Amino acid sequence: MSFLASIAVAAVIVGALIAIIGPANIWQKLYGNPDLGPFDLATLTRSERPHDALLCTPGTCTSSIKTDGDLPIFDEKPSVLLERLAKHIETQEGTRQSVNNDAASGSIRYVTRTAWLKFPDTTQFWAVPMADGKTGLVAYSRSQVGHSDLGANLKRLKDWTSILTK
């Protein structure tokens, strides 16, 4: 009986520490900066763990990389497309922090967090100029913590990019 009581006390103490320190601070102390930084389209490699997602307009990602779906070709200039996407992202529910929101640079990046445990994910969008003034889009989201994201990154990418086709 005292063994179970010890486990219960330990669980209460751990729970209290998490509540006091906060899950986001715990992940940062354990894993470092939640922003995994920008990815380079030329050297993009996917994680071997099922905790990232990649959507590309055909022709914007190398053929050797596995994607989770296609995005269309857009008629807007890259900066206009990214500005529209950023405005949409800012209206969405959830915890997110813009870490690079300069549409003129051709890329925007956010750190998002899951609702309850505040696991951090880095989500980046690249607008790629294409022929005839068209624009392609690359959307990549990756988790910092854990082995699997249970599809959260792919769902976020699809939700956030869905406004672009309306």
Contacts in CASP RR format, 6 or more apart in sequence:
PFRMAT RR
TARGET T0000
AUTHOR 0000-0000-0000
METHOD contacts of the structure
MODEL  1
MSFLASIAVAAVIVGALIAIIGPANIWQKLYGNPDLGPFDLATLTRSERP
HDALLCTPGTCTSSIKTDGDLPIFDEKPSVLLERLAKHIETQEGTRQSVN
NDAASGSIRYVTRTAWLKFPDTTQFWAVPMADGKTGLVAYSRSQVGHSDL
GANLKRLKDWTSILTK
18 26 0 8 1.000
22 118 0 8 1.000
23 116 0 8 1.000
23 117 0 8 1.000
23 118 0 8 1.000
23 119 0 8 1.000
24 34 0 8 1.000
24 113 0 8 1.000
24 118 0 8 1.000
24 120 0 8 1.000
27 34 0 8 1.000
27 118 0 8 1.000
27 119 0 8 1.000
27 120 0 8 1.000
27 144 0 8 1.000
27 145 0 8 1.000
28 34 0 8 1.000
28 120 0 8 1.000
30 145 0 8 1.000
31 120 0 8 1.000
31 144 0 8 1.000
31 145 0 8 1.000
34 111 0 8 1.000
34 113 0 8 1.000
34 120 0 8 1.000
34 122 0 8 1.000
34 144 0 8 1.000
35 99 0 8 1.000
35 109 0 8 1.000
35 111 0 8 1.000
35 120 0 8 1.000
35 122 0 8 1.000
36 122 0 8 1.000
36 142 0 8 1.000
36 144 0 8 1.000
37 99 0 8 1.000
37 109 0 8 1.000
37 122 0 8 1.000
37 124 0 8 1.000
38 100 0 8 1.000
38 107 0 8 1.000
38 109 0 8 1.000
38 124 0 8 1.000
39 124 0 8 1.000
39 140 0 8 1.000
41 60 0 8 1.000
41 61 0 8 1.000
41 126 0 8 1.000
41 128 0 8 1.000
41 138 0 8 1.000
44 54 0 8 1.000
44 61 0 8 1.000
44 62 0 8 1.000
44 65 0 8 1.000
44 140 0 8 1.000
45 65 0 8 1.000
46 52 0 8 1.000
46 54 0 8 1.000
46 65 0 8 1.000
46 66 0 8 1.000
47 142 0 8 1.000
49 146 0 8 1.000
49 147 0 8 1.000
49 148 0 8 1.000
50 147 0 8 1.000
50 148 0 8 1.000
50 149 0 8 1.000
50 151 0 8 1.000
51 142 0 8 1.000
51 143 0 8 1.000
51 146 0 8 1.000
51 147 0 8 1.000
51 148 0 8 1.000
51 149 0 8 1.000
51 153 0 8 1.000
52 140 0 8 1.000
52 141 0 8 1.000
52 142 0 8 1.000
52 143 0 8 1.000
52 149 0 8 1.000
52 153 0 8 1.000
53 68 0 8 1.000
53 139 0 8 1.000
53 140 0 8 1.000
53 141 0 8 1.000
53 142 0 8 1.000
53 149 0 8 1.000
53 151 0 8 1.000
53 153 0 8 1.000
53 154 0 8 1.000
53 156 0 8 1.000
53 157 0 8 1.000
54 61 0 8 1.000
54 65 0 8 1.000
54 66 0 8 1.000
54 67 0 8 1.000
54 68 0 8 1.000
54 69 0 8 1.000
54 138 0 8 1.000
54 139 0 8 1.000
54 140 0 8 1.000
55 67 0 8 1.000
55 68 0 8 1.000
55 69 0 8 1.000
55 70 0 8 1.000
55 71 0 8 1.000
55 137 0 8 1.000
55 138 0 8 1.000
55 139 0 8 1.000
55 140 0 8 1.000
55 154 0 8 1.000
55 157 0 8 1.000
55 158 0 8 1.000
55 161 0 8 1.000
56 67 0 8 1.000
56 69 0 8 1.000
56 70 0 8 1.000
56 71 0 8 1.000
56 137 0 8 1.000
56 138 0 8 1.000
56 139 0 8 1.000
57 70 0 8 1.000
57 71 0 8 1.000
57 72 0 8 1.000
57 73 0 8 1.000
57 74 0 8 1.000
57 128 0 8 1.000
57 130 0 8 1.000
57 135 0 8 1.000
57 136 0 8 1.000
57 137 0 8 1.000
57 138 0 8 1.000
58 70 0 8 1.000
58 73 0 8 1.000
60 126 0 8 1.000
60 128 0 8 1.000
60 130 0 8 1.000
60 136 0 8 1.000
60 137 0 8 1.000
60 138 0 8 1.000
61 67 0 8 1.000
61 138 0 8 1.000
68 154 0 8 1.000
68 157 0 8 1.000
71 136 0 8 1.000
71 137 0 8 1.000
71 138 0 8 1.000
71 139 0 8 1.000
71 161 0 8 1.000
71 164 0 8 1.000
72 164 0 8 1.000
72 165 0 8 1.000
73 130 0 8 1.000
73 134 0 8 1.000
73 135 0 8 1.000
73 136 0 8 1.000
74 81 0 8 1.000
74 134 0 8 1.000
74 135 0 8 1.000
74 136 0 8 1.000
74 137 0 8 1.000
74 164 0 8 1.000
75 134 0 8 1.000
75 135 0 8 1.000
76 84 0 8 1.000
76 135 0 8 1.000
77 133 0 8 1.000
77 135 0 8 1.000
78 103 0 8 1.000
78 106 0 8 1.000
78 127 0 8 1.000
78 128 0 8 1.000
78 129 0 8 1.000
78 135 0 8 1.000
78 136 0 8 1.000
79 103 0 8 1.000
79 104 0 8 1.000
79 106 0 8 1.000
79 127 0 8 1.000
80 103 0 8 1.000
81 127 0 8 1.000
81 135 0 8 1.000
81 136 0 8 1.000
81 137 0 8 1.000
81 164 0 8 1.000
82 103 0 8 1.000
82 106 0 8 1.000
82 107 0 8 1.000
82 108 0 8 1.000
82 125 0 8 1.000
82 127 0 8 1.000
83 103 0 8 1.000
84 163 0 8 1.000
84 164 0 8 1.000
85 108 0 8 1.000
85 125 0 8 1.000
85 160 0 8 1.000
85 161 0 8 1.000
85 163 0 8 1.000
85 164 0 8 1.000
86 98 0 8 1.000
86 101 0 8 1.000
86 103 0 8 1.000
86 108 0 8 1.000
88 160 0 8 1.000
88 163 0 8 1.000
88 164 0 8 1.000
89 96 0 8 1.000
89 108 0 8 1.000
89 110 0 8 1.000
89 160 0 8 1.000
92 159 0 8 1.000
92 160 0 8 1.000
94 112 0 8 1.000
94 113 0 8 1.000
94 115 0 8 1.000
95 112 0 8 1.000
95 113 0 8 1.000
95 115 0 8 1.000
95 118 0 8 1.000
96 110 0 8 1.000
96 111 0 8 1.000
96 112 0 8 1.000
96 113 0 8 1.000
97 110 0 8 1.000
97 111 0 8 1.000
97 112 0 8 1.000
98 108 0 8 1.000
98 109 0 8 1.000
98 110 0 8 1.000
99 109 0 8 1.000
99 110 0 8 1.000
99 111 0 8 1.000
99 122 0 8 1.000
100 107 0 8 1.000
100 108 0 8 1.000
100 109 0 8 1.000
100 124 0 8 1.000
101 108 0 8 1.000
101 109 0 8 1.000
101 110 0 8 1.000
102 108 0 8 1.000
103 127 0 8 1.000
106 126 0 8 1.000
106 127 0 8 1.000
107 124 0 8 1.000
107 125 0 8 1.000
107 126 0 8 1.000
107 127 0 8 1.000
108 124 0 8 1.000
108 125 0 8 1.000
109 122 0 8 1.000
109 123 0 8 1.000
109 124 0 8 1.000
109 125 0 8 1.000
110 122 0 8 1.000
110 123 0 8 1.000
110 124 0 8 1.000
111 120 0 8 1.000
111 121 0 8 1.000
111 122 0 8 1.000
111 123 0 8 1.000
112 120 0 8 1.000
112 121 0 8 1.000
112 123 0 8 1.000
112 141 0 8 1.000
112 156 0 8 1.000
113 119 0 8 1.000
113 120 0 8 1.000
113 121 0 8 1.000
114 121 0 8 1.000
114 152 0 8 1.000
119 143 0 8 1.000
119 144 0 8 1.000
119 145 0 8 1.000
119 146 0 8 1.000
119 149 0 8 1.000
120 143 0 8 1.000
120 144 0 8 1.000
120 145 0 8 1.000
121 141 0 8 1.000
121 142 0 8 1.000
121 143 0 8 1.000
121 144 0 8 1.000
121 149 0 8 1.000
121 152 0 8 1.000
121 153 0 8 1.000
121 156 0 8 1.000
122 141 0 8 1.000
122 142 0 8 1.000
122 144 0 8 1.000
123 139 0 8 1.000
123 140 0 8 1.000
123 141 0 8 1.000
123 153 0 8 1.000
123 156 0 8 1.000
123 157 0 8 1.000
123 160 0 8 1.000
124 139 0 8 1.000
124 140 0 8 1.000
124 141 0 8 1.000
125 137 0 8 1.000
125 138 0 8 1.000
125 139 0 8 1.000
125 140 0 8 1.000
126 137 0 8 1.000
126 138 0 8 1.000
127 135 0 8 1.000
127 136 0 8 1.000
127 137 0 8 1.000
128 135 0 8 1.000
128 136 0 8 1.000
128 137 0 8 1.000
128 138 0 8 1.000
129 135 0 8 1.000
129 136 0 8 1.000
130 136 0 8 1.000
137 161 0 8 1.000
137 164 0 8 1.000
139 157 0 8 1.000
139 160 0 8 1.000
139 161 0 8 1.000
140 157 0 8 1.000
141 153 0 8 1.000
141 154 0 8 1.000
141 156 0 8 1.000
141 157 0 8 1.000
142 153 0 8 1.000
143 149 0 8 1.000
143 152 0 8 1.000
143 153 0 8 1.000
END
